[in-house]
């Protein structure tokens, strides 16, 4: 669900503009069922391809849809998918905040704040101001300056994060959602460079996504001016969700791993690992994007949906 409020008026205006045209509403409705490319959308709506392409740009800028460049018989095609099923506009932010605090817990973890790692060149990281330490030197990943990273890349290995679980004691967790922007890794870039990127929670592999490539055919929307062309530019926003019965990736089932398997319980932290499984078929590395690189302007985001039993009391610190 996408929540909008007066606290972020630019985002509110962007989404309102994207929804102001009937054709863009029709596109979102089409994407409810399956992913489609621009030609398929144009044929379904009987619109010129150029018109649909412009509508897609507006919807993508508002983060209402996600697009992937995939190989086609001639060149590449842009595959479109919808990011949200619900859009909620909050007019009374104070009232909503008090209600939301009882059932949604969210943490945004900067990508540089990993607690452990294992990396193999090509590897490195950069902040919004410049490169951090020495490139292709795994030892640099343990330097304190790594917390400033806004883009991190590695050819093999993983990054591991400890995320706080400040959930009221005794609450029932209904779902765990994890989202991040990522792509493959190769020197310079190669849009056709598949990589199997996996996610683990508390040591359990919840699923794997095959990135189509190391994406650099255009500049990332948020990249700082100093970042050079001819290198990795942006990733694809991916969202894993674990509930009581399964795990989905962008709303499509990828495994039978459920919350029961993750042993979350009443524990103070969650251990998240993102990386390349040594047994994966496509050993294509990984780029991970922070809020100031790429296209999506976010850190690693964790959302925990939970419910409270009638005898659970919530205090000001969430306990």
Secondary structure, DSSP 8 states (H G I E B T S, - for coil): -EEEEGGGHHHHHHHHHHTSSHHHHHHHHHTTTS-EEHHHHHHHHT--HHHHHHHHHHHHHTTSEEEEEEE-SSSEEEEEEE--S-EEEES-HHHHHHHHTTTEEEEEE-TT--SEEEEEEEEEEE-SSSB-S-TT-GGGGGSGGGGG-SEEEEEEEEEEEEEE----TT-EEEEEEEEEEEE---SS-BSS--EEEEEEETTEEEEEEEE--B--SS--TT--TTS-SSS----EEEEEEE-SS-EEETTEEEE---HHHHT-TT-SEEEEEEE--TT-S----EEEE-TTSSSS---EEEEEEEE--TT----TT--
